[in-house]
Amino acid sequence: MDETRDLGIALSGGGHRATAFALGGCSTQIADMPGVGLPAGAPERPKEAGGYLPVHDLPPERDEQAIKPAELAKIQSELTAARDRQATASTPAKPAKK
């Protein structure tokens, strides 16, 4: 009798899972029911689904450059100097000979 009870408990857990999955598929319909899903102050949902976002629309070309060439050269030289400083700082010092 103990074995059938254990089997029943094991199957009941599976039943709960199946019910949860089945109700999960209906959640959007349940949320649309009046008085169930939407709180009192929520705005109404649009009747038609929105269109796709304009992914392929590119912004217009710039009239002027984002960074002037002189500023770009200065930034590049600063980055190069910082890289060189870090390269020399990261190399271990050679031990002094006795």
Backbone as numpy.savetxt, mean C-alpha at the origin, in Angstrom:
# Nx Ny Nz CAx CAy CAz Cx Cy Cz
-18.01 -43.48 21.69 -18.83 -42.29 21.69 -17.97 -41.04 21.69
-16.83 -41.13 22.32 -15.92 -39.99 22.38 -15.42 -39.60 20.99
-15.20 -40.60 20.13 -14.68 -40.33 18.79 -15.71 -39.58 17.95
-16.98 -39.95 18.06 -18.00 -39.26 17.25 -18.19 -37.83 17.75
-18.04 -37.61 19.04 -18.16 -36.26 19.59 -17.02 -35.38 19.06
-15.79 -35.92 19.04 -14.65 -35.18 18.52 -14.84 -34.86 17.04
-15.39 -35.80 16.28 -15.64 -35.59 14.87 -16.68 -34.49 14.67
-17.71 -34.50 15.50 -18.76 -33.49 15.40 -18.22 -32.10 15.71
-17.35 -32.01 16.70 -16.76 -30.71 17.04 -15.86 -30.24 15.91
-15.09 -31.14 15.32 -14.20 -30.78 14.23 -15.00 -30.31 13.01
-16.10 -30.98 12.71 -16.91 -30.60 11.56 -17.67 -29.29 11.82
-18.04 -29.05 13.07 -18.77 -27.81 13.35 -17.87 -26.59 13.14
-16.58 -26.72 13.39 -15.66 -25.62 13.10 -15.60 -25.34 11.61
-15.62 -26.39 10.81 -15.63 -26.22 9.37 -16.93 -25.58 8.90
-18.01 -25.91 9.56 -19.29 -25.30 9.23 -19.30 -23.81 9.50
-18.68 -23.44 10.60 -18.58 -22.01 10.91 -17.75 -21.27 9.86
-16.68 -21.90 9.45 -15.85 -21.28 8.41 -16.61 -21.13 7.10
-17.33 -22.17 6.73 -18.09 -22.12 5.48 -19.16 -21.03 5.55
-19.81 -20.90 6.69 -20.82 -19.85 6.85 -20.19 -18.47 6.77
-19.02 -18.30 7.39 -18.34 -17.01 7.35 -17.95 -16.65 5.93
-17.46 -17.63 5.17 -17.09 -17.35 3.78 -18.32 -17.04 2.93
-19.42 -17.76 3.17 -20.63 -17.53 2.40 -21.20 -16.14 2.69
-21.20 -15.73 3.94 -21.72 -14.41 4.28 -20.77 -13.31 3.85
-19.49 -13.61 3.77 -18.53 -12.62 3.31 -18.78 -12.21 1.88
-19.27 -13.11 1.07 -19.59 -12.79 -0.32 -20.81 -11.91 -0.44
-21.65 -11.90 0.56 -22.87 -11.09 0.52 -22.70 -9.76 1.23
-21.52 -9.44 1.68 -21.35 -8.25 2.51 -21.71 -6.97 1.76
-21.44 -6.91 0.47 -21.77 -5.67 -0.25 -23.27 -5.51 -0.37
-24.00 -6.59 -0.58 -25.44 -6.48 -0.67 -26.05 -6.14 0.70
-25.48 -6.70 1.76 -25.97 -6.41 3.10 -25.70 -4.95 3.45
-24.55 -4.43 3.03 -24.21 -3.04 3.32 -25.13 -2.07 2.60
-25.71 -2.48 1.48 -26.60 -1.60 0.73 -28.04 -1.62 1.25
-28.36 -2.52 2.16 -29.72 -2.58 2.68 -29.99 -1.35 3.55
-31.16 -0.75 3.41 -31.47 0.42 4.23 -31.58 0.04 5.70
-31.00 0.86 6.54 -31.08 0.63 7.97 -30.05 -0.35 8.50
-29.28 -0.99 7.63 -28.31 -1.97 8.10 -26.89 -1.48 7.91
-26.53 -1.12 6.68 -25.15 -0.88 6.36 -24.65 0.54 6.53
-25.46 1.54 6.21 -24.97 2.91 6.21 -25.35 3.62 7.50
-24.42 4.38 8.08 -24.77 5.17 9.25 -25.69 6.33 8.85
-26.25 6.99 9.82 -27.26 8.02 9.56 -26.70 9.20 8.76
-25.48 9.65 9.02 -24.95 10.83 8.35 -24.16 10.54 7.09
-24.16 9.32 6.61 -23.34 8.97 5.44 -23.97 9.51 4.16
-23.14 10.00 3.22 -23.71 10.47 1.95 -24.18 9.28 1.12
-25.11 9.54 0.21 -25.63 8.47 -0.63 -24.57 8.02 -1.63
-24.63 6.78 -1.99 -23.71 6.26 -2.99 -24.21 6.64 -4.37
-23.30 6.86 -5.32 -23.76 7.21 -6.67 -24.48 6.03 -7.31
-25.44 6.35 -8.17 -26.20 5.29 -8.84 -25.33 4.51 -9.81
-24.43 5.23 -10.51 -23.54 4.58 -11.47 -22.12 4.59 -10.92
-21.41 3.55 -11.24 -20.01 3.48 -10.80 -19.21 4.56 -11.52
-18.20 5.09 -10.83 -17.36 6.14 -11.43 -16.54 5.60 -12.58
-16.09 6.50 -13.43 -15.27 6.10 -14.57 -13.84 5.82 -14.14
-13.06 5.38 -15.07 -11.67 5.09 -14.79 -10.88 6.39 -14.67
-9.83 6.37 -13.89 -8.97 7.53 -13.74 -8.17 7.74 -15.03
-7.87 8.97 -15.38 -7.13 9.23 -16.62 -5.65 8.92 -16.46
-5.30 7.65 -16.57 -3.94 7.21 -16.33 -2.99 7.67 -17.44
-3.45 7.69 -18.66 -2.57 8.00 -19.78 -2.50 9.49 -20.10
-3.25 10.31 -19.38 -3.18 11.75 -19.60 -1.92 12.29 -18.94
-1.04 12.86 -19.73 0.21 13.40 -19.21 0.08 14.90 -18.97
0.81 15.41 -17.99 0.76 16.86 -17.77 1.42 17.59 -18.93
1.09 18.85 -19.12 1.70 19.59 -20.23 3.19 19.79 -20.00
3.92 20.00 -21.09 5.36 20.23 -21.00 5.63 21.52 -20.24
6.75 21.55 -19.52 7.13 22.74 -18.77 7.68 23.81 -19.70
7.40 25.06 -19.33 7.94 26.17 -20.10 9.40 26.42 -19.74
9.74 26.16 -18.50 11.12 26.37 -18.06 11.65 25.10 -17.43
12.96 25.02 -17.28 13.57 23.84 -16.71 13.30 23.78 -15.22
13.20 22.56 -14.69 12.96 22.40 -13.26 14.16 22.88 -12.45
15.36 22.53 -12.88 16.60 22.96 -12.23 17.49 23.57 -13.30
18.02 24.72 -13.00 18.92 25.39 -13.95 20.23 24.61 -14.03
20.91 24.64 -15.16 22.14 23.87 -15.33 23.20 24.19 -14.28
23.31 25.45 -13.87 24.32 25.81 -12.86 23.99 25.15 -11.52
22.70 25.15 -11.15 22.29 24.50 -9.90 22.51 22.99 -9.96
22.23 22.41 -11.12 22.42 20.98 -11.30 23.90 20.61 -11.15
24.78 21.39 -11.74 26.22 21.12 -11.63 26.68 21.25 -10.19
26.17 22.25 -9.46 26.53 22.44 -8.05 26.08 21.25 -7.21
24.85 20.79 -7.42 24.32 19.65 -6.66 25.14 18.39 -6.96
25.46 18.17 -8.23 26.25 17.00 -8.59 27.63 17.04 -7.97
28.26 18.21 -7.92 29.60 18.30 -7.31 29.51 18.08 -5.80
28.44 18.57 -5.15 28.27 18.33 -3.72 28.07 16.86 -3.42
27.27 16.19 -4.25 27.04 14.76 -4.05 28.31 13.95 -4.27
29.08 14.32 -5.27 30.34 13.63 -5.54 31.31 13.82 -4.38
31.38 15.03 -3.85 32.27 15.30 -2.70 31.82 14.51 -1.48
30.52 14.44 -1.23 30.01 13.67 -0.09 30.31 12.19 -0.26
30.17 11.67 -1.49 30.47 10.27 -1.75 31.94 9.98 -1.49
32.82 10.87 -1.94 34.25 10.67 -1.74 34.63 10.74 -0.26
34.00 11.66 0.48 34.27 11.74 1.94 33.86 10.46 2.64
32.70 9.92 2.28 32.24 8.70 2.92 33.09 7.51 2.52
33.60 7.49 1.31 34.45 6.38 0.87 35.74 6.37 1.67
36.31 7.54 1.92 37.55 7.58 2.70 37.29 7.31 4.17
36.12 7.70 4.67 35.80 7.48 6.08 35.50 6.01 6.36
35.00 5.30 5.38 34.61 3.91 5.61 35.77 2.92 5.45
36.88 3.35 4.86 38.02 2.43 4.74 38.72 2.35 6.09
39.01 1.15 6.55 39.66 1.01 7.85 41.11 1.51 7.80
41.53 2.10 8.90 42.90 2.61 8.99 43.85 1.44 9.09
45.00 1.58 8.48 45.99 0.51 8.54 46.69 0.59 9.90
46.90 -0.59 10.52 47.57 -0.58 11.82 49.04 -0.12 11.70
49.47 0.62 12.68 50.86 1.13 12.66 51.82 -0.01 12.90
52.95 0.01 12.21 53.98 -1.02 12.39 54.84 -0.65 13.59
55.27 -1.68 14.30 56.11 -1.47 15.48 57.55 -1.51 15.16
